[in-house]
Amino acid sequence: MKQNPLYAKDTPKPTPKKRGKILVANNKKAHYDFFILEKLEVGIELVGSEVKALRAGRVNLKDSFVRVIKGELFLLGAHISALATTNAYNKPDETRARRLLAHKRQIHKLLGETSTQGRTIVALSIYFNTKNRAKLEIALAQGKAMHDKRETIKKRIADREAKAALKY
């Protein structure tokens, strides 16, 4: 049997394609309650058992928000449940404040926007990037009034009906 010259023995094997980001949790309520003005990707400081819990998908961002405390960003209200295999004596608090990693100028910009214009910072999603690091997507947001929420619902229903009409 002849060998194909295109696939010689000494050629390296093709490397697998890099994975995209692996979404762990999404905060759908943030898109309903707020107008998203600007998004930002930040790192999140976690302990080992919390990273394992993230990989298992045991996180809830529904009531979470971000505050600037002493020049640092902190994620508050996020719930990362501990796994059953976590050491009982070394179990971290599930709703503790978690420090976020961002550049100083990004933090100062967010601080200025929130303090002067009455905006807030919300957590949108948490995921693992291509380098397998846990990242949090936060957004500068403006609160919606009740009539804005109703408009969002009406628009969503109209889009759904239009898509269904095109389908048939």
N, CA and C of each residue as an Amber inpcrd file, in Angstrom:
protein
   504
   0.8430000  -1.1780000   0.0000000   0.0000000   0.0000000   0.0000000
   0.8870000   1.2380000   0.0000000   0.6220000   2.1180000  -0.9290000
   1.4040000   3.3370000  -1.0470000   0.8930000   4.3970000  -0.0900000
   1.8220000   5.1980000   0.4250000   1.4220000   6.3050000   1.2920000
   1.1160000   7.5280000   0.4570000   0.1350000   8.2500000   0.8730000
  -0.2160000   9.4900000   0.2110000   0.8580000  10.5220000   0.5560000
   1.4660000  11.1790000  -0.4380000   2.5310000  12.1460000  -0.1350000
   2.0280000  13.3760000   0.6130000   0.7390000  13.6250000   0.5480000
   0.1980000  14.7680000   1.2620000   0.1640000  14.5390000   2.7680000
   0.1330000  13.2750000   3.1830000   0.0580000  12.9400000   4.6020000
   1.2830000  12.1450000   5.0150000   2.4270000  12.7580000   4.9670000
   3.6630000  12.0950000   5.3560000   3.6850000  11.8930000   6.8650000
   4.4980000  10.9380000   7.3120000   4.5500000  10.6020000   8.7320000
   5.1070000  11.7270000   9.5940000   6.0530000  12.5000000   9.0650000
   6.7170000  13.4980000   9.8880000   5.9480000  14.8310000   9.9750000
   4.8190000  14.9770000   9.3080000   4.0580000  16.2260000   9.4040000
   3.2740000  16.2480000  10.7090000   3.2110000  17.4130000  11.3370000
   2.4610000  17.4840000  12.5960000   0.9610000  17.3560000  12.3570000
   0.3020000  16.8160000  13.3440000  -1.1450000  16.6710000  13.2550000
  -1.8020000  18.0440000  13.3760000  -2.9260000  18.2420000  12.7270000
  -3.5940000  19.5390000  12.8560000  -4.0810000  19.7590000  14.2840000
  -3.8770000  20.9610000  14.7680000  -4.3020000  21.2670000  16.1350000
  -5.8090000  21.4900000  16.1540000  -6.4620000  21.1050000  17.2230000
  -7.9020000  21.3290000  17.2820000  -8.2150000  22.8190000  17.3310000
  -9.3690000  23.1700000  16.7930000  -9.7710000  24.5720000  16.7910000
  -9.9890000  25.0510000  18.2090000  -9.6990000  26.3330000  18.4350000
  -9.9270000  26.8980000  19.7580000 -11.4210000  26.9770000  20.0190000
 -11.7730000  26.6480000  21.2250000 -13.1810000  26.7280000  21.6020000
 -13.5740000  28.1810000  21.7880000 -14.8420000  28.4490000  21.6040000
 -15.3620000  29.7750000  21.9140000 -15.6280000  29.8590000  23.4020000
 -16.3420000  30.8950000  23.8100000 -16.6240000  31.0070000  25.2310000
 -17.7360000  30.0400000  25.6250000 -17.6000000  29.4940000  26.8240000
 -18.5620000  28.5310000  27.3480000 -19.4430000  29.2580000  28.3480000
 -20.6720000  29.5050000  27.9790000 -21.6040000  30.2480000  28.8200000
 -22.0300000  29.3920000  30.0060000 -21.9260000  29.9550000  31.1990000
 -22.3090000  29.2450000  32.4140000 -23.6850000  29.7100000  32.8780000
 -23.8690000  31.0250000  32.9750000 -25.1510000  31.5730000  33.4350000
 -25.4130000  32.9040000  32.7520000 -26.6920000  33.2040000  32.5830000
 -27.1190000  34.4190000  31.9170000 -28.1440000  35.1130000  32.7980000
 -28.1030000  36.4390000  32.8590000 -29.0530000  37.2070000  33.6550000
 -30.0940000  37.8200000  32.7130000 -31.1630000  37.0680000  32.4390000
 -32.2020000  37.5350000  31.5280000 -32.9900000  38.6980000  32.1230000
 -33.1090000  38.7230000  33.4280000 -33.8690000  39.7670000  34.1080000
 -33.2310000  41.1460000  33.8990000 -31.9190000  41.2010000  33.7370000
 -31.2350000  42.4770000  33.5380000 -31.6740000  43.1290000  32.2290000
 -31.8630000  42.3340000  31.1800000 -32.3000000  42.8880000  29.9000000
 -33.7440000  43.3630000  29.9750000 -34.5240000  42.7750000  30.8510000
 -35.9200000  43.1730000  31.0120000 -36.0410000  44.4450000  31.8630000
 -35.2310000  44.5710000  32.8970000 -35.3500000  45.6860000  33.8420000
 -34.5270000  46.9180000  33.4680000 -33.5440000  46.7880000  32.5730000
 -32.6230000  47.8860000  32.3040000 -32.4000000  48.0750000  30.8090000
 -32.0730000  49.3240000  30.4340000 -31.5280000  49.6140000  29.1160000
 -30.0250000  49.4130000  29.2310000 -29.4540000  48.5390000  28.4150000
 -28.0230000  48.2550000  28.4730000 -27.3100000  49.3020000  27.6160000
 -26.4430000  50.0930000  28.2360000 -25.7630000  51.1820000  27.5390000
 -24.3700000  50.7920000  27.0680000 -23.6160000  50.1070000  27.9130000
 -22.2380000  49.7700000  27.5830000 -21.8550000  48.4780000  28.2880000
 -21.2420000  47.5470000  27.5480000 -20.8340000  46.2600000  28.1160000
 -19.3270000  46.2400000  28.3480000 -18.9230000  45.4290000  29.3250000
 -17.5130000  45.3340000  29.6860000 -17.2330000  43.9320000  30.2100000
 -16.1120000  43.3480000  29.7970000 -15.7000000  42.0300000  30.2800000
 -14.6790000  42.2130000  31.3920000 -14.9310000  41.5990000  32.5490000
 -14.0000000  41.6780000  33.6690000 -13.7190000  40.2760000  34.1920000
 -12.5840000  40.1310000  34.8530000 -12.2590000  38.8810000  35.5090000
 -12.9430000  38.8250000  36.8670000 -13.0270000  37.6440000  37.4310000
 -13.6770000  37.4820000  38.7300000 -12.7620000  36.6450000  39.6210000
 -12.5980000  37.0850000  40.8490000 -11.7130000  36.4080000  41.8020000
 -12.5290000  35.3520000  42.5470000 -12.1660000  34.0880000  42.3520000
 -12.8950000  32.9680000  42.9610000 -11.9280000  32.0450000  43.6860000
 -12.4620000  31.2430000  44.5970000 -11.6720000  30.1810000  45.2200000
 -11.9340000  28.8870000  44.4350000 -11.1160000  27.8750000  44.6700000
 -11.1600000  26.6510000  43.8710000 -12.5030000  25.9580000  43.8270000
 -13.1600000  25.8630000  44.9710000 -14.4490000  25.1590000  44.9840000
 -15.5120000  25.9340000  44.2240000 -15.3780000  27.2640000  44.1670000
 -16.3380000  28.0750000  43.4100000 -16.1640000  27.8680000  41.9130000
 -14.9180000  27.6710000  41.4720000 -14.6740000  27.4150000  40.0580000
 -15.3000000  26.0770000  39.6580000 -15.1590000  25.0790000  40.5170000
 -15.7800000  23.7820000  40.2480000 -17.3040000  23.9020000  40.1980000
 -17.8620000  24.7090000  41.0890000 -19.3060000  24.9210000  41.0940000
 -19.7500000  25.6450000  39.8200000 -18.9380000  26.5830000  39.3340000
 -19.2610000  27.2490000  38.0740000 -19.2880000  26.2610000  36.9250000
 -18.3000000  25.3820000  36.8790000 -18.2640000  24.3820000  35.8080000
 -19.4820000  23.4720000  35.8590000 -20.0100000  23.2510000  37.0560000
 -21.2170000  22.4330000  37.2090000 -22.4850000  23.2440000  36.9470000
 -22.3520000  24.5610000  36.7570000 -23.4950000  25.4060000  36.4450000
 -24.3110000  25.8100000  37.6550000 -23.7260000  25.8030000  38.8290000
 -24.4530000  26.1040000  40.0670000 -24.2900000  27.5760000  40.4450000
 -24.7940000  28.4620000  39.5940000 -24.6800000  29.9020000  39.8330000
 -25.9900000  30.5800000  39.4510000 -26.3280000  31.6440000  40.2000000
 -27.5290000  32.4200000  39.9390000 -27.1580000  33.9010000  39.9700000
 -27.3740000  34.5930000  38.8570000 -27.0440000  36.0150000  38.7490000
 -28.2790000  36.8990000  38.7910000 -29.4270000  36.3440000  39.1080000
 -30.6970000  37.0610000  38.9650000 -30.7360000  38.3830000  39.7390000
 -30.3530000  38.4090000  40.9780000 -30.4210000  39.6200000  41.7960000
 -29.0570000  40.2540000  42.0170000 -28.0980000  39.9520000  41.1560000
 -26.7410000  40.4410000  41.3810000 -26.5470000  41.8370000  40.7990000
 -25.6180000  42.5630000  41.3930000 -25.2600000  43.9030000  40.9390000
 -23.8110000  44.1570000  41.2980000 -23.2590000  45.2450000  40.7490000
 -21.8490000  45.5660000  40.9530000 -21.7550000  46.9250000  41.6230000
 -20.8750000  47.0430000  42.6030000 -20.6280000  48.3100000  43.3000000
 -19.1260000  48.6060000  43.2720000 -18.8110000  49.8960000  43.2900000
 -17.4220000  50.3290000  43.4210000 -17.2020000  50.6630000  44.8870000
 -16.3240000  49.9060000  45.5490000 -16.0300000  50.0980000  46.9660000
 -14.5240000  50.3010000  47.1050000 -14.1350000  51.4820000  47.6020000
 -12.7200000  51.8410000  47.8020000 -11.8940000  51.6490000  46.5250000
 -12.4490000  52.0640000  45.3980000 -11.7160000  52.0020000  44.1410000
 -11.6410000  50.6330000  43.5050000 -12.4010000  49.6630000  44.0020000
 -12.4220000  48.3210000  43.4270000 -13.8530000  47.9210000  43.1170000
 -14.0210000  47.0710000  42.1060000 -15.3440000  46.5670000  41.7400000
 -15.6400000  45.2970000  42.5290000 -16.8600000  45.1950000  43.0380000
 -17.2890000  44.0020000  43.7540000 -18.6330000  43.5350000  43.2110000
 -18.7640000  42.2200000  43.0400000 -20.0240000  41.6130000  42.6330000
 -20.7840000  41.2340000  43.8900000 -21.9780000  41.7690000  44.0430000
 -22.8020000  41.5050000  45.2240000 -24.0960000  40.8240000  44.8010000
 -24.6000000  39.9440000  45.6320000 -25.8840000  39.3120000  45.3820000
 -25.8390000  38.0990000  44.4790000 -24.6910000  37.7460000  43.9360000
 -24.5810000  36.5470000  43.1010000 -24.4980000  35.3300000  44.0200000
 -25.1700000  34.2680000  43.6290000 -25.2300000  33.0630000  44.4550000
 -24.5220000  31.9330000  43.7310000 -23.3720000  31.5040000  44.2650000
 -22.6520000  30.3520000  43.7260000 -22.7540000  29.2400000  44.7650000
 -23.5660000  28.2340000  44.4690000 -23.8000000  27.1320000  45.4040000
 -22.5730000  26.2440000  45.5030000 -22.3390000  25.7400000  46.6890000
 -21.2090000  24.8350000  46.9040000 -21.5870000  23.4350000  46.4510000
 -20.6030000  22.7100000  45.9710000 -20.8260000  21.3230000  45.5770000
 -20.8880000  20.4390000  46.8120000 -21.4560000  19.2730000  46.6580000
 -21.5360000  18.3300000  47.7710000 -20.1560000  17.8010000  48.1470000
 -19.2330000  17.8130000  47.1870000 -17.8850000  17.2920000  47.4410000
 -16.9630000  18.3220000  48.0900000 -17.4360000  19.5520000  48.2840000
 -16.6220000  20.5950000  48.9020000 -16.4050000  20.2830000  50.3780000
 -15.1950000  20.5470000  50.8450000 -14.8650000  20.3230000  52.2420000
 -15.7750000  21.1880000  53.1290000 -16.4360000  20.5760000  54.0950000
 -17.3960000  21.2880000  54.9400000 -16.7310000  22.3680000  55.7950000
 -15.4640000  22.1700000  56.1490000 -14.7770000  23.1350000  57.0070000
 -14.1850000  24.3030000  56.2240000 -14.0990000  24.1430000  54.9190000
 -13.4790000  25.1630000  54.0880000 -14.4730000  25.6990000  53.0540000
 -15.7520000  25.6370000  53.3570000 -16.7880000  26.0360000  52.4100000
 -16.9540000  27.5590000  52.4330000 -16.8010000  28.2440000  51.2700000
 -16.9690000  29.7040000  51.2540000 -18.4470000  30.0880000  51.3240000
 -18.6940000  31.3130000  51.7660000 -20.0620000  31.8290000  51.8130000
 -20.5990000  31.9110000  50.3840000 -21.8200000  31.4360000  50.1710000
 -22.3700000  31.3430000  48.8170000 -22.7190000  32.7000000  48.2200000
 -23.0150000  33.6880000  49.0630000 -23.3990000  35.0030000  48.5440000
 -22.3900000  36.0890000  48.9250000 -21.1510000  35.7110000  49.1410000
 -20.1410000  36.6870000  49.5570000 -19.8530000  37.6720000  48.4300000
 -19.2660000  38.8070000  48.7880000 -18.8510000  39.8030000  47.7960000
 -17.6030000  39.2860000  47.0950000 -17.6370000  39.2660000  45.7680000
 -16.5070000  38.7620000  44.9940000 -15.8580000  39.9220000  44.2440000
 -14.5410000  40.0280000  44.3650000 -13.8230000  41.1220000  43.7370000
 -13.7370000  40.8840000  42.2360000 -13.9270000  41.9530000  41.4660000
 -13.8240000  41.8870000  40.0160000 -12.5320000  42.5560000  39.5790000
 -11.9470000  42.0390000  38.5170000 -10.6520000  42.5090000  38.0570000
 -10.8250000  43.3450000  36.7960000 -10.5170000  44.6350000  36.9070000
 -10.6190000  45.5590000  35.7800000  -9.5180000  46.6040000  35.8970000
  -9.2580000  47.3220000  34.8160000  -8.2630000  48.3870000  34.8250000
  -8.7960000  49.5890000  35.6010000  -7.8820000  50.3520000  36.1810000
  -8.2530000  51.5150000  37.0000000  -9.0940000  52.5230000  36.2140000
  -8.7000000  52.7990000  34.9720000  -9.4520000  53.8050000  34.2080000
 -10.8660000  53.3240000  33.8860000 -11.0360000  52.0080000  33.7020000
 -12.3880000  51.4700000  33.4940000 -13.2230000  51.6360000  34.7560000
 -12.6040000  51.3850000  35.9070000 -13.3150000  51.5320000  37.1810000
 -13.6930000  52.9820000  37.4120000 -12.7780000  53.9140000  37.1360000
 -13.0670000  55.3410000  37.3260000 -14.1750000  55.8090000  36.3920000
 -14.1810000  55.3070000  35.1730000 -15.2360000  55.6690000  34.2200000
 -16.5980000  55.1850000  34.7160000 -16.6520000  53.9370000  35.1750000
 -17.9090000  53.3880000  35.6990000 -18.3680000  54.1520000  36.9410000
 -17.4110000  54.4990000  37.8010000 -17.7390000  55.2510000  39.0140000
 -18.3280000  56.6160000  38.6680000 -17.7420000  57.2870000  37.7020000
 -18.2520000  58.5910000  37.2840000 -19.6480000  58.5090000  36.7000000
 -19.8860000  57.5020000  35.8760000 -21.2100000  57.3330000  35.2610000
 -22.2790000  57.0220000  36.3050000 -21.9490000  56.1760000  37.2660000
 -22.9560000  55.7780000  38.2540000 -23.2340000  56.8840000  39.2650000
 -22.2080000  57.6630000  39.6260000 -22.4180000  58.6730000  40.6640000
 -23.0760000  59.9390000  40.1360000 -22.7950000  60.3140000  38.8900000
 -23.3370000  61.5820000  38.3860000 -24.6530000  61.4220000  37.6400000
 -24.8180000  60.3600000  36.9020000 -25.9800000  60.2450000  36.0350000
 -27.0160000  59.2360000  36.5250000 -26.8440000  58.7090000  37.7160000
 -27.8480000  57.8150000  38.2940000 -27.9880000  56.4910000  37.5870000
 -26.9290000  55.9910000  37.0270000 -26.9680000  54.6940000  36.3530000
 -26.4570000  53.6250000  37.3090000 -26.6110000  52.3790000  36.8980000
 -26.1730000  51.2770000  37.7430000 -25.3420000  50.2960000  36.9230000
 -24.6430000  49.4180000  37.5990000 -23.8300000  48.3950000  36.9430000
 -24.4390000  47.0460000  37.2850000 -24.7920000  46.2640000  36.2660000
 -25.4120000  44.9590000  36.4800000 -24.5560000  43.8700000  35.8500000
 -24.6690000  42.6690000  36.3760000 -23.9860000  41.5080000  35.8110000
 -24.8980000  40.8810000  34.7630000 -24.3660000  40.6630000  33.5660000
 -25.1660000  40.0950000  32.4840000 -24.9640000  38.5890000  32.3410000
 -23.7040000  38.1500000  32.3330000 -23.4490000  36.7180000  32.1590000
 -22.0900000  36.3720000  32.7460000 -21.9320000  35.0990000  33.0270000
 -20.6530000  34.5790000  33.4990000 -20.2970000  33.4060000  32.6050000
 -19.0290000  33.3440000  32.1960000 -18.6110000  32.3330000  31.2310000
 -17.1230000  32.0530000  31.3780000 -16.6830000  30.9950000  30.7000000
 -15.2630000  30.6680000  30.6120000 -14.7970000  31.0580000  29.2140000
 -13.7270000  31.8560000  29.1210000 -13.2460000  32.2960000  27.8140000
 -12.3990000  31.2080000  27.1590000 -11.7700000  31.5370000  26.0250000
 -10.9830000  30.5470000  25.2900000  -9.7610000  30.0690000  26.0640000
  -9.2670000  30.8870000  27.0000000  -8.1260000  30.4890000  27.8310000
  -8.5640000  29.7910000  29.1040000  -9.8460000  29.4650000  29.2000000
 -10.4230000  28.7280000  30.3300000 -10.4070000  29.5440000  31.6220000
 -10.5300000  30.8480000  31.5140000 -10.6180000  31.7300000  32.6760000
 -12.0630000  32.1460000  32.8760000 -12.4860000  32.2310000  34.1270000
 -13.8490000  32.6710000  34.4280000 -13.9350000  34.1760000  34.2190000
 -14.8810000  34.6080000  33.4100000 -15.0830000  36.0240000  33.1140000
 -16.5320000  36.3860000  33.3840000 -16.7320000  37.6490000  33.7230000
 -18.0680000  38.1640000  33.9920000 -18.3150000  39.3190000  33.0400000
 -19.4580000  39.3040000  32.3790000 -19.8220000  40.4190000  31.5170000
 -20.7310000  41.3370000  32.3180000 -20.2620000  42.5730000  32.5260000
 -21.0610000  43.5480000  33.2520000 -21.4850000  44.6460000  32.2830000
 -22.4820000  45.4080000  32.6870000 -22.9730000  46.4630000  31.8130000
 -23.3540000  47.6880000  32.6140000 -23.1120000  48.8420000  32.0320000
 -23.6100000  50.0940000  32.5540000 -25.0480000  50.1880000  32.0650000
 -25.9870000  50.3890000  32.9850000 -27.3950000  50.2830000  32.6180000
 -28.2150000  51.4220000  33.2020000 -29.2920000  51.7400000  32.5150000
 -30.2610000  52.7420000  32.9570000 -31.5650000  51.9980000  33.2320000
 -32.1940000  52.2550000  34.3630000 -33.4250000  51.5650000  34.7260000
 -34.5790000  51.8820000  33.7920000 -35.4250000  50.8920000  33.5570000
 -36.5970000  51.0780000  32.7070000 -37.8030000  51.4220000  33.5710000
 -38.6840000  52.2470000  33.0300000 -39.9670000  52.5060000  33.6760000
 -40.9380000  51.4020000  33.2720000 -42.0930000  51.3340000  33.9270000
 -43.0440000  50.2610000  33.6700000 -43.5320000  50.2620000  32.2230000
 -43.7690000  51.4670000  31.6540000 -44.2590000  51.5080000  30.2760000
 -43.1880000  51.0370000  29.2890000 -41.9110000  51.2290000  29.6210000
 -40.8400000  50.7270000  28.7690000 -40.8050000  49.2060000  28.7830000
 -41.0720000  48.6130000  29.9360000 -41.0960000  47.1580000  30.0390000
 -42.2460000  46.5940000  29.2070000 -43.3980000  47.2800000  29.2310000
 -44.5410000  46.8250000  28.4330000 -44.2210000  46.9060000  26.9420000
 -43.5250000  47.9730000  26.5330000 -43.1330000  48.1080000  25.1330000
 -42.1940000  46.9790000  24.7210000 -41.2900000  46.6000000  25.6010000
 -40.3690000  45.5080000  25.3140000 -41.1310000  44.2080000  25.0990000
 -42.1320000  43.9580000  25.9330000 -42.9420000  42.7430000  25.7990000
 -43.7100000  42.7670000  24.4820000 -44.3260000  43.9100000  24.1420000
 -45.0800000  44.0290000  22.8960000 -44.1800000  43.8070000  21.6890000
 -42.9810000  44.3780000  21.7280000 -42.0440000  44.2160000  20.6170000
 -41.6290000  42.7600000  20.4610000 -41.3780000  42.0850000  21.5750000
 -40.9840000  40.6840000  21.5410000 -42.0910000  39.8200000  20.9470000
 -43.3550000  40.0960000  21.3340000 -44.4910000  39.3400000  20.8010000
 -44.6490000  39.5980000  19.3080000 -44.5040000  40.8550000  18.8800000
 -44.6260000  41.1900000  17.4600000 -43.5340000  40.5000000  16.6360000
 -42.3170000  40.4770000  17.1450000 -41.2220000  39.8000000  16.4450000
 -41.4900000  38.3050000  16.3340000 -42.0040000  37.7120000  17.3970000
 -42.3070000  36.2810000  17.3940000 -43.3890000  35.9650000  16.3680000
 -44.4310000  36.8080000  16.3000000 -45.5120000  36.5960000  15.3340000
 -45.0160000  36.7860000  13.9090000 -44.1570000  37.7730000  13.6840000
 -43.6120000  37.9960000  12.3480000 -42.7510000  36.8230000  11.8950000
 -41.9710000  36.2770000  12.8060000 -41.1280000  35.1240000  12.4850000
 -41.9940000  33.9000000  12.1850000 -43.0880000  33.7400000  12.9360000
 -43.9930000  32.6150000  12.6870000 -44.7080000  32.7830000  11.3430000
 -45.0640000  34.0100000  10.9730000 -45.7270000  34.2510000   9.6950000
 -44.7850000  33.9740000   8.5330000 -43.5080000  34.3060000   8.6710000
 -42.5450000  34.0360000   7.6240000 -42.2650000  32.5460000   7.4790000
 -42.4130000  31.8290000   8.5630000 -42.1370000  30.4010000   8.5720000
 -43.1440000  29.6490000   7.7230000 -44.4080000  30.0840000   7.6880000
 -45.4620000  29.3770000   6.9650000 -45.7330000  29.9730000   5.6340000
